[in-house]
Amino acid sequence: MSEISKRRTFAIISHPDAGKTTVTEKLLLYGGAIKTAGSVKARKA
């Protein structure tokens, strides 16, 4: 199976402060795309 055919695209949509970043980091961590979770910093609006 080619690398491109293995790719999937999806969206995570929810209210502010509902944990989207946490869920996304865990998916990337468990999928092997990142080595450590918790490196994303909150931005001030």
N, CA, C and O atoms as a Tinker XYZ file with bonds, in Angstrom:
   180  protein
     1  N      0.857000   -1.178000    0.000000    73     2
     2  CA     0.000000    0.000000    0.000000    64     1     3
     3  C      0.901000    1.238000    0.000000    63     2     4     5
     4  O      1.830000    1.331000    0.802000    81     3
     5  N      0.631000    2.175000   -0.886000    73     3     6
     6  CA     1.480000    3.363000   -0.971000    64     5     7
     7  C      1.244000    4.298000    0.214000    63     6     8     9
     8  O      0.206000    4.253000    0.874000    81     7
     9  N      2.237000    5.139000    0.456000    73     7    10
    10  CA     2.168000    6.084000    1.582000    64     9    11
    11  C      0.965000    7.021000    1.441000    63    10    12    13
    12  O      0.299000    7.320000    2.432000    81    11
    13  N      0.688000    7.477000    0.250000    73    11    14
    14  CA    -0.431000    8.402000    0.037000    64    13    15
    15  C     -1.762000    7.725000    0.318000    63    14    16    17
    16  O     -2.659000    8.366000    0.868000    81    15
    17  N     -1.923000    6.478000   -0.030000    73    15    18
    18  CA    -3.198000    5.798000    0.203000    64    17    19
    19  C     -3.438000    5.506000    1.683000    63    18    20    21
    20  O     -4.564000    5.195000    2.071000    81    19
    21  N     -2.402000    5.602000    2.513000    73    19    22
    22  CA    -2.557000    5.403000    3.957000    64    21    23
    23  C     -3.013000    6.667000    4.683000    63    22    24    25
    24  O     -3.426000    6.588000    5.840000    81    23
    25  N     -2.948000    7.814000    4.042000    73    23    26
    26  CA    -3.276000    9.087000    4.688000    64    25    27
    27  C     -4.776000    9.241000    4.885000    63    26    28    29
    28  O     -5.580000    8.791000    4.068000    81    27
    29  N     -5.131000    9.886000    5.983000    73    27    30
    30  CA    -6.531000   10.186000    6.273000    64    29    31
    31  C     -6.629000   11.638000    6.723000    63    30    32    33
    32  O     -5.732000   12.150000    7.393000    81    31
    33  N     -7.711000   12.292000    6.355000    73    31    34
    34  CA    -7.955000   13.667000    6.767000    64    33    35
    35  C     -9.248000   13.711000    7.559000    63    34    36    37
    36  O    -10.259000   13.142000    7.148000    81    35
    37  N     -9.211000   14.388000    8.694000    73    35    38
    38  CA   -10.415000   14.553000    9.493000    64    37    39
    39  C    -10.309000   15.854000   10.269000    63    38    40    41
    40  O     -9.231000   16.443000   10.360000    81    39
    41  N    -11.411000   16.297000   10.823000    73    39    42
    42  CA   -11.451000   17.555000   11.574000    64    41    43
    43  C    -11.902000   17.303000   13.004000    63    42    44    45
    44  O    -12.721000   16.424000   13.271000    81    43
    45  N    -11.355000   18.085000   13.907000    73    43    46
    46  CA   -11.782000   18.065000   15.306000    64    45    47
    47  C    -12.393000   19.432000   15.579000    63    46    48    49
    48  O    -11.698000   20.448000   15.585000    81    47
    49  N    -13.702000   19.442000   15.804000    73    47    50
    50  CA   -14.442000   20.688000   15.984000    64    49    51
    51  C    -15.174000   20.636000   17.316000    63    50    52    53
    52  O    -15.849000   19.653000   17.624000    81    51
    53  N    -15.039000   21.696000   18.102000    73    51    54
    54  CA   -15.760000   21.766000   19.379000    64    53    55
    55  C    -15.728000   23.192000   19.903000    63    54    56    57
    56  O    -15.167000   24.088000   19.273000    81    55
    57  N    -16.331000   23.386000   21.051000    73    55    58
    58  CA   -16.331000   24.686000   21.709000    64    57    59
    59  C    -14.919000   25.036000   22.180000    63    58    60    61
    60  O    -14.075000   24.151000   22.324000    81    59
    61  N    -14.658000   26.332000   22.421000    73    59    62
    62  CA   -13.356000   26.726000   22.976000    64    61    63
    63  C    -13.093000   26.030000   24.314000    63    62    64    65
    64  O    -14.024000   25.759000   25.073000    81    63
    65  N    -11.851000   25.752000   24.590000    73    63    66
    66  CA   -11.414000   25.125000   25.850000    64    65    67
    67  C    -12.050000   23.761000   26.098000    63    66    68    69
    68  O    -12.285000   23.385000   27.246000    81    67
    69  N    -12.328000   23.023000   25.030000    73    67    70
    70  CA   -12.947000   21.702000   25.181000    64    69    71
    71  C    -11.928000   20.566000   25.082000    63    70    72    73
    72  O    -12.299000   19.399000   25.208000    81    71
    73  N    -10.641000   20.889000   24.857000    73    71    74
    74  CA    -9.616000   19.856000   24.821000    64    73    75
    75  C     -9.187000   19.410000   23.437000    63    74    76    77
    76  O     -8.617000   18.328000   23.295000    81    75
    77  N     -9.442000   20.211000   22.414000    73    75    78
    78  CA    -9.059000   19.835000   21.047000    64    77    79
    79  C     -7.550000   19.633000   20.911000    63    78    80    81
    80  O     -7.102000   18.670000   20.289000    81    79
    81  N     -6.778000   20.537000   21.489000    73    79    82
    82  CA    -5.323000   20.436000   21.394000    64    81    83
    83  C     -4.825000   19.191000   22.105000    63    82    84    85
    84  O     -3.939000   18.504000   21.597000    81    83
    85  N     -5.373000   18.892000   23.260000    73    83    86
    86  CA    -4.967000   17.707000   24.014000    64    85    87
    87  C     -5.262000   16.437000   23.228000    63    86    88    89
    88  O     -4.410000   15.554000   23.131000    81    87
    89  N     -6.449000   16.343000   22.674000    73    87    90
    90  CA    -6.819000   15.165000   21.881000    64    89    91
    91  C     -5.924000   15.048000   20.648000    63    90    92    93
    92  O     -5.455000   13.959000   20.316000    81    91
    93  N     -5.690000   16.167000   19.978000    73    91    94
    94  CA    -4.849000   16.157000   18.786000    64    93    95
    95  C     -3.424000   15.728000   19.119000    63    94    96    97
    96  O     -2.831000   14.925000   18.398000    81    95
    97  N     -2.872000   16.260000   20.210000    73    95    98
    98  CA    -1.522000   15.860000   20.621000    64    97    99
    99  C     -1.444000   14.373000   20.938000    63    98   100   101
   100  O     -0.468000   13.716000   20.578000    81    99
   101  N     -2.445000   13.842000   21.598000    73    99   102
   102  CA    -2.438000   12.411000   21.927000    64   101   103
   103  C     -2.516000   11.562000   20.662000    63   102   104   105
   104  O     -1.831000   10.545000   20.561000    81   103
   105  N     -3.338000   11.964000   19.701000    73   103   106
   106  CA    -3.414000   11.231000   18.437000    64   105   107
   107  C     -2.066000   11.241000   17.719000    63   106   108   109
   108  O     -1.621000   10.213000   17.208000    81   107
   109  N     -1.416000   12.410000   17.681000    73   107   110
   110  CA    -0.109000   12.511000   17.041000    64   109   111
   111  C      0.951000   11.714000   17.789000    63   110   112   113
   112  O      1.812000   11.090000   17.170000    81   111
   113  N      0.891000   11.732000   19.118000    73   111   114
   114  CA     1.848000   10.988000   19.937000    64   113   115
   115  C      1.700000    9.487000   19.725000    63   114   116   117
   116  O      2.681000    8.797000   19.447000    81   115
   117  N      0.485000    8.983000   19.855000    73   115   118
   118  CA     0.254000    7.546000   19.699000    64   117   119
   119  C      0.454000    7.085000   18.262000    63   118   120   121
   120  O      0.771000    5.920000   18.021000    81   119
   121  N      0.271000    7.993000   17.307000    73   119   122
   122  CA     0.503000    7.657000   15.906000    64   121   123
   123  C      1.963000    7.736000   15.493000    63   122   124   125
   124  O      2.318000    7.343000   14.382000    81   123
   125  N      2.812000    8.242000   16.384000    73   123   126
   126  CA     4.237000    8.321000   16.100000    64   125   127
   127  C      4.680000    9.562000   15.353000    63   126   128   129
   128  O      5.828000    9.637000   14.917000    81   127
   129  N      3.791000   10.547000   15.193000    73   127   130
   130  CA     4.147000   11.760000   14.459000    64   129   131
   131  C      4.954000   12.735000   15.309000    63   130   132   133
   132  O      5.728000   13.526000   14.770000    81   131
   133  N      4.783000   12.690000   16.639000    73   131   134
   134  CA     5.562000   13.524000   17.552000    64   133   135
   135  C      6.147000   12.641000   18.645000    63   134   136   137
   136  O      5.644000   11.550000   18.916000    81   135
   137  N      7.214000   13.127000   19.265000    73   135   138
   138  CA     7.902000   12.341000   20.304000    64   137   139
   139  C      7.381000   12.645000   21.706000    63   138   140   141
   140  O      7.341000   11.749000   22.550000    81   139
   141  N      6.979000   13.900000   21.974000    73   139   142
   142  CA     6.480000   14.265000   23.301000    64   141   143
   143  C      5.243000   15.138000   23.169000    63   142   144   145
   144  O      5.177000   16.019000   22.311000    81   143
   145  N      4.280000   14.886000   24.018000    73   143   146
   146  CA     3.071000   15.710000   24.048000    64   145   147
   147  C      3.286000   16.842000   25.045000    63   146   148   149
   148  O      4.152000   16.756000   25.916000    81   147
   149  N      2.496000   17.901000   24.915000    73   147   150
   150  CA     2.564000   19.004000   25.863000    64   149   151
   151  C      3.435000   20.150000   25.420000    63   150   152   153
   152  O      3.722000   21.049000   26.211000    81   151
   153  N      3.863000   20.142000   24.179000    73   151   154
   154  CA     4.743000   21.208000   23.712000    64   153   155
   155  C      3.984000   22.383000   23.103000    63   154   156   157
   156  O      4.588000   23.412000   22.801000    81   155
   157  N      2.698000   22.251000   22.922000    73   155   158
   158  CA     1.896000   23.332000   22.351000    64   157   159
   159  C      1.543000   24.310000   23.455000    63   158   160   161
   160  O      1.017000   23.916000   24.496000    81   159
   161  N      1.829000   25.581000   23.231000    73   159   162
   162  CA     1.560000   26.623000   24.217000    64   161   163
   163  C      0.251000   27.324000   23.877000    63   162   164   165
   164  O     -0.075000   27.514000   22.705000    81   163
   165  N     -0.493000   27.705000   24.905000    73   163   166
   166  CA    -1.728000   28.457000   24.699000    64   165   167
   167  C     -1.374000   29.862000   24.235000    63   166   168   169
   168  O     -0.384000   30.444000   24.677000    81   167
   169  N     -2.187000   30.394000   23.348000    73   167   170
   170  CA    -1.945000   31.763000   22.896000    64   169   171
   171  C     -2.968000   32.686000   23.523000    63   170   172   173
   172  O     -4.113000   32.300000   23.760000    81   171
   173  N     -2.553000   33.874000   23.782000    73   171   174
   174  CA    -3.446000   34.875000   24.374000    64   173   175
   175  C     -4.105000   35.655000   23.250000    63   174   176   177
   176  O     -3.430000   36.134000   22.339000    81   175
   177  N     -5.427000   35.781000   23.317000    73   175   178
   178  CA    -6.168000   36.488000   22.259000    64   177   179
   179  C     -6.128000   37.979000   22.479000    63   178   180
   180  O     -6.696000   38.735000   21.691000    81   179
